[in-house]
């Protein structure tokens, strides 16, 4: 007899494999059309169906990123901590807490009950959420809504000139950033129109999404490639990937070849 949890995991893996395969086919087609430097009329922007496939791919890549998984874990842990702390404050004394503990099968002495209740009410109390199956399901619960919000943006395909500059990518390849000034400490969201999205597809192709600009197809300038690479580096979790030992990066008006001395020289370089 099969294990329902294992069956659920396999269903999700098969669905993700389908998204990956569809995305890879579109990317292969686009890469084959890029050809030589410059546009010669043979290369066209993705059609509506191809763009939808790429956006679905971007959505899944975002939900699978270390950043999003960590955000979800922190949110779940914070909510569990708040719920338990509120529950602790609902008991009038440790005797009530001890009786409730015994009801659910937890035997505590009077001293243990008083100590545990006091700890649960203290600022040091923290619940760590640890349920792999729950996290697996919750990770993809926002898939449809995020995909819908992505489709509401105008998308431009940036093409880097062959044998010149290349796009880098990272372990968090879908970068969502504020476009203009915003409140300090507020994270950008896909529903906020004051944001833009950078998603490197290959070393020569990048999808740029905005709510304010028209979509299309452009040959990315040296500055655009450098800025995009800086965005990718600054939003990475741990790892940045490049087809060469160094890549162009620009922060403000400062252009440089990365990785610089501030990067950890790991084997991937």
N, C-alpha and C positions, 0 to 999 in steps of 0.2 A: 504494500500500500504506500502511495506517495505521501510525502509530507507537504501539507498546504503551504507552509512558509517557503519551502524550496520551490514549489510550483509557482508561487507568486514571484519569487526572485527570477526564475527562468522566463516568465512572461515578460517581466520588465526588461531583462537582458535581450530578449528577442526583439522587443519594440525598439530599444536603443540601437541594436544592430541594424535594424531597418532604416532608422534615421541616419545613422552613420553611412550606410551603403548608398542611400539616395543622395546624400550630400556629396559623397566622394565622386559619384557619377557626374554630377553637375560641375564640380570643381575640375574634374578631368577634361570635360568638354570645354570649359572656359579656358583652361590652361593650354589646350591644344590649339585654340583659336587666337591666343595672344600673339604668337609668331614673333616676327622681328620687331626691332624698336620702332615706335611710332604706329599710328593707325593707318592701315592701308585699305580700309573698307571691309575687310574680312572678319573683323571682330565686332561683336554686337553685345550690348548689355543683356543681362539675363531676361528672359520673358517672364510673364506673370507667374507661371507655374514653377519655373526654376528659382525665382526669387523667393517664393513661398517655401520651397524646399530648403533653401539656404537660411531663411529666417528660423525655420523649425530647428535646423541644425544649430544655429546660434543660440536659440532658446535652451536646448538641451545642454550645450556646452556650458552655458552660464549656470544652469542648475547643478551640473556635475563639478563645478569648480570648488577648490578648497575653501575659497572665501565664502561662498554661499553656504556650503555645508557647515562651516564654523559659525556663521551667522545664525543658522537654524538651530544648532546645538545650544548656542548662548541664549537664544530666545526661549527655547523650550526649558532650559535650566532656570532662567530667570522667572518664567511663569510658574514652574513647579515650586520654586523657592517662595514666591509671593503667596501661592495657595497654601503652602504648609505653614508659613508664618501667620497668615490670617487664621488658619485653623487653630494654631497654638494659642492665639489670643482669644479664641472663643471659649476656652476652658477657664472656669472661675478659679480653679486651684489645681494642684498636682494630683489630688485624689481623683478628680474627674478625669484627668488625663490618664491616670493609671487604669481606671476602669475601662476607658475606651481602648487602651492598649491591650488589655486582657481580652476584650471582646473580639479583637482581630487576631488574637493568638500570640501577642507579645507580652511575656511575663517580665515585669519590672519590680524591683523593690521600691519602697517609699523614697529612698534617697536617689535611686536611679531615675525614677519618674520626675522628681523635682529638678534634678540636674539636667535631664534631657529637655524638659519643658522650658527651662530657663535658657538653654542653648538655642532652642528653636525660635525663641523670641528675640535673640540677640542679633546685632548686625553681622556677626561672624558666621551665622548659619547660611549654608548654601547647598542646594540640591543639584546634583549632576545627573542630567538626563542621559540614560544609556540603554537604548532599545533600538538595535540595528534595523529591525523590520519596520518599526514606526518611522524612523528617519528616512528609510528608503522610500516609503510611501509619501511622506510629507515633502520630501525633496522635489517630487514631481507634481505635487498637488496644484501648484500655480502655473503649470505648463500652458494650459489653454489661455489663461488671462494674459500671461507675458507674451505669448505668440500673437494674441490679438492686438496688444499694445505696440508690438514691433511692426505689425502690418500697417498701422496707422501713420507710421513715419514715412518720409520720402527717403529713398536709398540711392546712394551714388556708389558706383563701382570705381575704385581708384586702381589704376594700372601703373606699376612702376616700370620705368624704361629698362629694357633688357641690358644686362652686363654693366649696369651702373649702380643704382642704389636698390636695396631690398628691404622688405618689411620683416621685422622681427615679430615673434609671438611669445606667449608665456603660458604658465599653468592656469591663468585666469584670462583666456583670450578675448572674452567679450567685455570691453571696458565701457562702463556707463559713467559719464561725468557731467557735472554742472557746466553750463555754457557761459553763464554770466554770474554776477554776484549773487550770493545766497546766504541764508541764515547760518551762522556758525554752528557746527555740530549736527546739522541735518544731512542725512544721507540722500543722494539722488535716487529717484524712483522712475521706472519706465513710464509711468503715467504723467510725470511732470514734463511739460513742454520745454522748460528751460534746461534741457539736457541734450546731449548728443552721444552717439554710440560708435565706437571703433571696433571692428572685428576683422583682424587679419585672416584671410582665407588661405593664401599660399604666400611664398616669398615675393610674388609679384602682384598679388591681388588683395584688396582690402575693401570691405563694405563699410560705408559711412552713413549713419542714419541720423536725420534731423527732422524736427517738426516745423522748421521755419524755412528750409531751403528746398529747391526743386531737386529731384533725383535725376540720375542720368549716368553718364560714362565719361570719365576724364583721365587724361594721362597725368599722373601725380607728379608734381614738381619735387625737386630735391628737398625744399623746405617742408612740404607736406609729408613726405616720407619720414623726414627727421622728427617732425612733431608727433606723427603717429607712433613712431618707435619710442619716443619719450613717454607717451601715454601708456603704451604697453608695459614699459619698464616700471613706471610709477604705480601701476595698478596690479603688478604681479604679486603672487603670494610668496614663492620661494625661487622659482626658476624662470629664466628667460632663454628663449631658443632662437638661434640665428643660423642661416645657411653658411655663414663665414665666421672667421674668428672675431671680426669686429663689424659693427654696423653704425650707421649715422644716427645721431640723436640730437635733438634741439630742445632746450629749455629756455623759453623767452627768446632773447636774441643771441644766446650762446649756443653755437654749434660745436659738436665734438664727436670723435670716434669712440664708441663704447665697445667692449667694457673697459672702464677706466680702473684706476687703482682702488676705488671704493667697492668694486665687485669682488666677490669670493671666486677665486680661480679654481673652479671645479672641472671635472673631466668633460662636462658638456661643452666647454669652450674649446 
